[in-house]
Amino acid sequence: MWSPVHGTESNVRYRAQACAQLRQPTAKARVETGAPTSSVAIREAAVTDRPEFEVALIRDHLEKLRSSTAFSRSSRLFAFLFYVVEETLAGRGQTLKELVVGDALYSGCAPYDPRIVSTVRVEARRLRRRLADYYDREGRTDPVRIDLPTGSYRPVFATGVSGPMPDWRRKAEAQCLGADLAIMPFRALSTDAGDDSFADGLTDELIFALEHRSQLKLAPRLMVFQYKNRAYSLSEAAESLGVGAVLHGTFRSAGARARVTVELSNPQGFVTWSVQVDEATAEPILLQEKLAGAIVARMPEWIVGSPFMRSIWHLSPRACASTNTDRSTPAA
């Protein structure tokens, strides 16, 4: 049976498709539309790397949210949540910018201008508060949790939750907000379990070294290590963690030599600096210290340089991250 909420969702799909056809006529991924009683084609066309059972859990939870006290009388807010969740499950989460959401939900076919209208930002803040209130009360024991990180319109999902968000996660997420740089878990290029453990230790050592050499605020270890052994794009990680730059790298060893390759990327995922460091193999902790020290010593000036350079970066972190093109590779 049709309801005002379902009608809002159908209208969202219709407007999204119409605007997409006007602005991007060749786009392959569009939100399917139809009358309020039509089947939800967006579910049939979903492309995601999540297991089917997890997608089903998230959608069942979305239906529970629809009828919850927090959302049952707010069809407009639920339509926002429904749209961003379905777009993310359909594999288009990386496209969820303010302009895209505004065009789909609040502007009909007229271009949404974030310089003039703040509807998306206001509604996103309301949605974050409403979700937080729901999980603090009515949904404390829900097995699924949907959050909308500050500074992003792409929701994140947690399945298998059996209670309120742990204090460590709340603190880590709070610490992460406004971070400047994320050092992602280094990846071992071999299948040797020892190399994988070494790469984790190297990541820890590098985070520790930069915390003492740089005035930039680093994303906490608890947050970045959620990405270990998980497929992700650099732009997605930067957006989710709310950082202006992402540092990532690989480790490999052969005989008596160990090599680390490091890249620094801007929020769009483009490499702005890279370095390769070779060291003679040694006791693991000592080798991790030597490699981390060598990496830090070659880092761009705006990370470990003078306070003046760091203050400039703080004024415009994303601009600086996208314009620093220095690539330093030591001689063989």
VOKOL-144012 format. One record per residue (C-alpha): residue number from 0; residue in three letters; x, y, z. Coordinates in steps of 0.2 Angstrom, whole numbers. Example, Ala and Ser with C-alpha at 12.3 -4.5 7.8 and 13.67 -1.06 7.14 Angstrom:
VOKOL-144012
+-----+------+-------+-------+-------+
!  nr ! rest !    xx !    yy !    zz !
+-----+------+-------+-------+-------+
!   0 !  Ala !    62 !   -22 !    39 !
!   1 !  Ser !    68 !    -5 !    36 !
+-----+------+-------+-------+-------+
This chain:
VOKOL-144012
+-----+------+-------+-------+-------+
!  nr ! rest !    xx !    yy !    zz !
+-----+------+-------+-------+-------+
!   0 !  Met !     0 !     0 !     0 !
!   1 !  Trp !     6 !    17 !    -4 !
!   2 !  Ser !    11 !    29 !    10 !
!   3 !  Pro !    18 !    47 !    10 !
!   4 !  Val !    35 !    40 !    14 !
!   5 !  His !    35 !    28 !    -1 !
!   6 !  Gly !    28 !    42 !   -11 !
!   7 !  Thr !    43 !    53 !    -6 !
!   8 !  Glu !    55 !    39 !   -11 !
!   9 !  Ser !    47 !    37 !   -28 !
!  10 !  Asn !    48 !    55 !   -31 !
!  11 !  Val !    66 !    55 !   -26 !
!  12 !  Arg !    70 !    42 !   -39 !
!  13 !  Tyr !    60 !    51 !   -53 !
!  14 !  Arg !    69 !    67 !   -50 !
!  15 !  Ala !    86 !    59 !   -49 !
!  16 !  Gln !    84 !    51 !   -65 !
!  17 !  Ala !    77 !    66 !   -74 !
!  18 !  Cys !    91 !    77 !   -68 !
!  19 !  Ala !   104 !    64 !   -72 !
!  20 !  Gln !    97 !    63 !   -90 !
!  21 !  Leu !    98 !    82 !   -92 !
!  22 !  Arg !   115 !    84 !   -84 !
!  23 !  Gln !   124 !    67 !   -88 !
!  24 !  Pro !   115 !    59 !  -103 !
!  25 !  Thr !   128 !    45 !  -105 !
!  26 !  Ala !   129 !    40 !   -87 !
!  27 !  Lys !   127 !    21 !   -85 !
!  28 !  Ala !   122 !    21 !   -67 !
!  29 !  Arg !   105 !    30 !   -64 !
!  30 !  Val !    92 !    28 !   -51 !
!  31 !  Glu !    77 !    18 !   -58 !
!  32 !  Thr !    60 !    26 !   -56 !
!  33 !  Gly !    42 !    21 !   -57 !
!  34 !  Ala !    25 !    24 !   -49 !
!  35 !  Pro !    23 !    22 !   -30 !
!  36 !  Thr !    18 !     4 !   -33 !
!  37 !  Ser !    32 !    -1 !   -45 !
!  38 !  Ser !    46 !   -13 !   -40 !
!  39 !  Val !    61 !    -5 !   -33 !
!  40 !  Ala !    73 !    -8 !   -48 !
!  41 !  Ile !    87 !     0 !   -38 !
!  42 !  Arg !    89 !   -15 !   -28 !
!  43 !  Glu !    89 !   -27 !   -43 !
!  44 !  Ala !   103 !   -17 !   -51 !
!  45 !  Ala !   114 !   -15 !   -35 !
!  46 !  Val !   132 !   -17 !   -38 !
!  47 !  Thr !   142 !   -19 !   -22 !
!  48 !  Asp !   156 !   -29 !   -15 !
!  49 !  Arg !   146 !   -33 !     1 !
!  50 !  Pro !   140 !   -51 !     3 !
!  51 !  Glu !   121 !   -53 !    -1 !
!  52 !  Phe !   116 !   -57 !    16 !
!  53 !  Glu !   124 !   -41 !    23 !
!  54 !  Val !   115 !   -31 !    10 !
!  55 !  Ala !    99 !   -39 !    15 !
!  56 !  Leu !   103 !   -36 !    33 !
!  57 !  Ile !   106 !   -17 !    30 !
!  58 !  Arg !    90 !   -16 !    19 !
!  59 !  Asp !    79 !   -25 !    33 !
!  60 !  His !    87 !   -12 !    45 !
!  61 !  Leu !    82 !     2 !    34 !
!  62 !  Glu !    64 !    -4 !    34 !
!  63 !  Lys !    65 !    -5 !    53 !
!  64 !  Leu !    71 !    13 !    54 !
!  65 !  Arg !    56 !    18 !    43 !
!  66 !  Ser !    44 !    13 !    56 !
!  67 !  Ser !    54 !    18 !    71 !
!  68 !  Thr !    48 !    32 !    82 !
!  69 !  Ala !    63 !    43 !    76 !
!  70 !  Phe !    58 !    42 !    58 !
!  71 !  Ser !    40 !    37 !    56 !
!  72 !  Arg !    34 !    55 !    57 !
!  73 !  Ser !    49 !    62 !    46 !
!  74 !  Ser !    47 !    56 !    29 !
!  75 !  Arg !    58 !    70 !    22 !
!  76 !  Leu !    73 !    65 !    34 !
!  77 !  Phe !    70 !    46 !    30 !
!  78 !  Ala !    70 !    50 !    11 !
!  79 !  Phe !    87 !    57 !    13 !
!  80 !  Leu !    93 !    42 !    23 !
!  81 !  Phe !    85 !    30 !    10 !
!  82 !  Tyr !    93 !    39 !    -5 !
!  83 !  Val !   111 !    39 !     2 !
!  84 !  Val !   110 !    21 !     8 !
!  85 !  Glu !   103 !    14 !    -8 !
!  86 !  Glu !   116 !    24 !   -18 !
!  87 !  Thr !   130 !    17 !    -8 !
!  88 !  Leu !   123 !    -1 !    -9 !
!  89 !  Ala !   122 !     1 !   -28 !
!  90 !  Gly !   141 !     5 !   -28 !
!  91 !  Arg !   139 !    24 !   -31 !
!  92 !  Gly !   144 !    30 !   -13 !
!  93 !  Gln !   159 !    39 !   -20 !
!  94 !  Thr !   148 !    51 !   -30 !
!  95 !  Leu !   138 !    57 !   -15 !
!  96 !  Lys !   143 !    75 !   -14 !
!  97 !  Glu !   132 !    89 !    -8 !
!  98 !  Leu !   128 !    94 !   -26 !
!  99 !  Val !   123 !    77 !   -31 !
! 100 !  Val !   112 !    74 !   -16 !
! 101 !  Gly !   104 !    92 !   -18 !
! 102 !  Asp !   100 !    89 !   -36 !
! 103 !  Ala !    92 !    72 !   -32 !
! 104 !  Leu !    82 !    77 !   -17 !
! 105 !  Tyr !    79 !    96 !   -16 !
! 106 !  Ser !    80 !   105 !   -33 !
! 107 !  Gly !    69 !    96 !   -45 !
! 108 !  Cys !    77 !    98 !   -62 !
! 109 !  Ala !    85 !   115 !   -58 !
! 110 !  Pro !   103 !   114 !   -53 !
! 111 !  Tyr !   106 !   114 !   -34 !
! 112 !  Asp !   119 !   128 !   -30 !
! 113 !  Pro !   127 !   125 !   -13 !
! 114 !  Arg !   134 !   142 !   -13 !
! 115 !  Ile !   116 !   149 !   -11 !
! 116 !  Val !   106 !   134 !    -3 !
! 117 !  Ser !   111 !   125 !    12 !
! 118 !  Thr !    97 !   112 !    13 !
! 119 !  Val !   108 !    97 !    11 !
! 120 !  Arg !   120 !   102 !    25 !
! 121 !  Val !   106 !   106 !    36 !
! 122 !  Glu !    97 !    90 !    33 !
! 123 !  Ala !   113 !    80 !    35 !
! 124 !  Arg !   116 !    88 !    52 !
! 125 !  Arg !    98 !    84 !    57 !
! 126 !  Leu !   100 !    66 !    51 !
! 127 !  Arg !   116 !    63 !    60 !
! 128 !  Arg !   108 !    69 !    76 !
! 129 !  Arg !    92 !    58 !    73 !
! 130 !  Leu !   103 !    43 !    70 !
! 131 !  Ala !   113 !    46 !    85 !
! 132 !  Asp !    97 !    48 !    96 !
! 133 !  Tyr !    90 !    32 !    88 !
! 134 !  Tyr !   105 !    21 !    92 !
! 135 !  Asp !   107 !    28 !   110 !
! 136 !  Arg !    89 !    24 !   114 !
! 137 !  Glu !    77 !    14 !   103 !
! 138 !  Gly !    91 !     5 !    93 !
! 139 !  Arg !   103 !     1 !   106 !
! 140 !  Thr !   103 !   -17 !   103 !
! 141 !  Asp !   101 !   -17 !    84 !
! 142 !  Pro !   112 !   -29 !    75 !
! 143 !  Val !   115 !   -16 !    61 !
! 144 !  Arg !   120 !     2 !    63 !
! 145 !  Ile !   120 !    15 !    50 !
! 146 !  Asp !   131 !    31 !    53 !
! 147 !  Leu !   133 !    47 !    42 !
! 148 !  Pro !   151 !    53 !    46 !
! 149 !  Thr !   153 !    72 !    48 !
! 150 !  Gly !   159 !    80 !    32 !
! 151 !  Ser !   153 !    66 !    21 !
! 152 !  Tyr !   136 !    61 !    13 !
! 153 !  Arg !   141 !    43 !    11 !
! 154 !  Pro !   134 !    32 !    25 !
! 155 !  Val !   145 !    18 !    34 !
! 156 !  Phe !   137 !     2 !    40 !
! 157 !  Ala !   142 !    -9 !    55 !
! 158 !  Thr !   134 !   -27 !    55 !
! 159 !  Gly !   135 !   -39 !    70 !
! 160 !  Val !   132 !   -25 !    82 !
! 161 !  Ser !   124 !   -31 !    98 !
! 162 !  Gly !   124 !   -15 !   109 !
! 163 !  Pro !   128 !     3 !   109 !
! 164 !  Met !   144 !     9 !   100 !
! 165 !  Pro !   159 !     5 !   111 !
! 166 !  Asp !   167 !    19 !   120 !
! 167 !  Trp !   184 !    16 !   111 !
! 168 !  Arg !   176 !    18 !    94 !
! 169 !  Arg !   166 !    34 !    99 !
! 170 !  Lys !   183 !    41 !   106 !
! 171 !  Ala !   192 !    36 !    90 !
! 172 !  Glu !   179 !    43 !    78 !
! 173 !  Ala !   179 !    59 !    88 !
! 174 !  Gln !   198 !    60 !    88 !
! 175 !  Cys !   198 !    57 !    69 !
! 176 !  Leu !   186 !    72 !    65 !
! 177 !  Gly !   197 !    86 !    58 !
! 178 !  Ala !   212 !    75 !    56 !
! 179 !  Asp !   225 !    81 !    43 !
! 180 !  Leu !   234 !    65 !    38 !
! 181 !  Ala !   229 !    47 !    38 !
! 182 !  Ile !   243 !    34 !    38 !
! 183 !  Met !   235 !    18 !    31 !
! 184 !  Pro !   241 !     1 !    35 !
! 185 !  Phe !   256 !    -4 !    25 !
! 186 !  Arg !   254 !   -20 !    14 !
! 187 !  Ala !   266 !   -34 !    13 !
! 188 !  Leu !   269 !   -40 !    -5 !
! 189 !  Ser !   273 !   -57 !     0 !
! 190 !  Thr !   262 !   -71 !     8 !
! 191 !  Asp !   274 !   -73 !    22 !
! 192 !  Ala !   265 !   -71 !    39 !
! 193 !  Gly !   280 !   -63 !    46 !
! 194 !  Asp !   281 !   -49 !    33 !
! 195 !  Asp !   262 !   -45 !    36 !
! 196 !  Ser !   266 !   -43 !    54 !
! 197 !  Phe !   281 !   -33 !    50 !
! 198 !  Ala !   271 !   -21 !    39 !
! 199 !  Asp !   259 !   -18 !    54 !
! 200 !  Gly !   273 !   -14 !    65 !
! 201 !  Leu !   281 !    -2 !    52 !
! 202 !  Thr !   264 !     7 !    51 !
! 203 !  Asp !   264 !     9 !    70 !
! 204 !  Glu !   282 !    15 !    70 !
! 205 !  Leu !   278 !    28 !    56 !
! 206 !  Ile !   263 !    34 !    65 !
! 207 !  Phe !   273 !    36 !    81 !
! 208 !  Ala !   288 !    45 !    72 !
! 209 !  Leu !   276 !    57 !    64 !
! 210 !  Glu !   267 !    61 !    80 !
! 211 !  His !   284 !    67 !    87 !
! 212 !  Arg !   290 !    76 !    71 !
! 213 !  Ser !   275 !    84 !    64 !
! 214 !  Gln !   262 !    96 !    70 !
! 215 !  Leu !   249 !    89 !    59 !
! 216 !  Lys !   234 !    80 !    67 !
! 217 !  Leu !   235 !    61 !    62 !
! 218 !  Ala !   220 !    50 !    61 !
! 219 !  Pro !   220 !    37 !    75 !
! 220 !  Arg !   227 !    20 !    73 !
! 221 !  Leu !   210 !    12 !    78 !
! 222 !  Met !   202 !    20 !    63 !
! 223 !  Val !   215 !    17 !    50 !
! 224 !  Phe !   217 !    -1 !    54 !
! 225 !  Gln !   199 !    -4 !    50 !
! 226 !  Tyr !   205 !    -4 !    32 !
! 227 !  Lys !   218 !   -18 !    34 !
! 228 !  Asn !   214 !   -32 !    22 !
! 229 !  Arg !   200 !   -23 !    15 !
! 230 !  Ala !   197 !   -16 !    -3 !
! 231 !  Tyr !   195 !     3 !    -3 !
! 232 !  Ser !   199 !    18 !   -14 !
! 233 !  Leu !   210 !    32 !    -8 !
! 234 !  Ser !   197 !    45 !   -11 !
! 235 !  Glu !   184 !    35 !    -1 !
! 236 !  Ala !   196 !    33 !    14 !
! 237 !  Ala !   200 !    51 !    14 !
! 238 !  Glu !   182 !    56 !    13 !
! 239 !  Ser !   177 !    43 !    27 !
! 240 !  Leu !   191 !    48 !    38 !
! 241 !  Gly !   189 !    67 !    35 !
! 242 !  Val !   208 !    70 !    31 !
! 243 !  Gly !   217 !    81 !    18 !
! 244 !  Ala !   230 !    68 !    13 !
! 245 !  Val !   233 !    49 !    14 !
! 246 !  Leu !   249 !    40 !    16 !
! 247 !  His !   251 !    22 !    11 !
! 248 !  Gly !   264 !    10 !     6 !
! 249 !  Thr !   271 !    -8 !     3 !
! 250 !  Phe !   284 !   -18 !    11 !
! 251 !  Arg !   294 !   -32 !     3 !
! 252 !  Ser !   310 !   -41 !     7 !
! 253 !  Ala !   322 !   -52 !    -3 !
! 254 !  Gly !   338 !   -60 !     5 !
! 255 !  Ala !   347 !   -47 !    15 !
! 256 !  Arg !   337 !   -32 !     8 !
! 257 !  Ala !   321 !   -24 !    13 !
! 258 !  Arg !   312 !   -11 !     2 !
! 259 !  Val !   297 !     1 !     7 !
! 260 !  Thr !   288 !    11 !    -6 !
! 261 !  Val !   278 !    25 !     0 !
! 262 !  Glu !   265 !    36 !    -8 !
! 263 !  Leu !   256 !    52 !    -2 !
! 264 !  Ser !   239 !    55 !   -11 !
! 265 !  Asn !   227 !    70 !   -10 !
! 266 !  Pro !   208 !    68 !    -6 !
! 267 !  Gln !   205 !    64 !   -24 !
! 268 !  Gly !   217 !    49 !   -24 !
! 269 !  Phe !   231 !    57 !   -35 !
! 270 !  Val !   249 !    54 !   -30 !
! 271 !  Thr !   257 !    70 !   -25 !
! 272 !  Trp !   274 !    63 !   -18 !
! 273 !  Ser !   282 !    46 !   -17 !
! 274 !  Val !   298 !    39 !   -10 !
! 275 !  Gln !   307 !    22 !   -10 !
! 276 !  Val !   318 !    16 !     4 !
! 277 !  Asp !   330 !     2 !     4 !
! 278 !  Glu !   338 !    -5 !    20 !
! 279 !  Ala !   349 !   -20 !    25 !
! 280 !  Thr !   338 !   -33 !    34 !
! 281 !  Ala !   340 !   -33 !    53 !
! 282 !  Glu !   331 !   -37 !    69 !
! 283 !  Pro !   313 !   -33 !    66 !
! 284 !  Ile !   310 !   -18 !    78 !
! 285 !  Leu !   327 !   -10 !    73 !
! 286 !  Leu !   323 !   -12 !    55 !
! 287 !  Gln !   306 !    -4 !    57 !
! 288 !  Glu !   314 !    11 !    67 !
! 289 !  Lys !   327 !    13 !    53 !
! 290 !  Leu !   314 !    12 !    39 !
! 291 !  Ala !   302 !    24 !    48 !
! 292 !  Gly !   316 !    36 !    51 !
! 293 !  Ala !   321 !    36 !    33 !
! 294 !  Ile !   304 !    39 !    27 !
! 295 !  Val !   301 !    54 !    39 !
! 296 !  Ala !   318 !    61 !    34 !
! 297 !  Arg !   312 !    62 !    16 !
! 298 !  Met !   294 !    68 !    18 !
! 299 !  Pro !   288 !    85 !    11 !
! 300 !  Glu !   292 !   101 !    20 !
! 301 !  Trp !   274 !   105 !    24 !
! 302 !  Ile !   273 !    89 !    34 !
! 303 !  Val !   289 !    89 !    44 !
! 304 !  Gly !   297 !   106 !    39 !
! 305 !  Ser !   296 !   123 !    47 !
! 306 !  Pro !   282 !   129 !    58 !
! 307 !  Phe !   278 !   142 !    45 !
! 308 !  Met !   276 !   129 !    31 !
! 309 !  Arg !   265 !   118 !    43 !
! 310 !  Ser !   254 !   134 !    47 !
! 311 !  Ile !   252 !   137 !    28 !
! 312 !  Trp !   246 !   119 !    26 !
! 313 !  His !   234 !   121 !    40 !
! 314 !  Leu !   226 !   136 !    32 !
! 315 !  Ser !   222 !   126 !    16 !
! 316 !  Pro !   227 !   108 !    18 !
! 317 !  Arg !   218 !   101 !     3 !
! 318 !  Ala !   225 !   114 !    -8 !
! 319 !  Cys !   243 !   111 !    -2 !
! 320 !  Ala !   240 !    92 !    -3 !
! 321 !  Ser !   235 !    93 !   -21 !
! 322 !  Thr !   249 !   105 !   -27 !
! 323 !  Asn !   264 !    96 !   -19 !
! 324 !  Thr !   272 !    86 !   -33 !
! 325 !  Asp !   289 !    83 !   -26 !
! 326 !  Arg !   294 !    65 !   -28 !
! 327 !  Ser !   309 !    60 !   -19 !
! 328 !  Thr !   317 !    43 !   -23 !
! 329 !  Pro !   334 !    39 !   -15 !
! 330 !  Ala !   348 !    34 !   -26 !
! 331 !  Ala !   351 !    15 !   -28 !
+-----+------+-------+-------+-------+
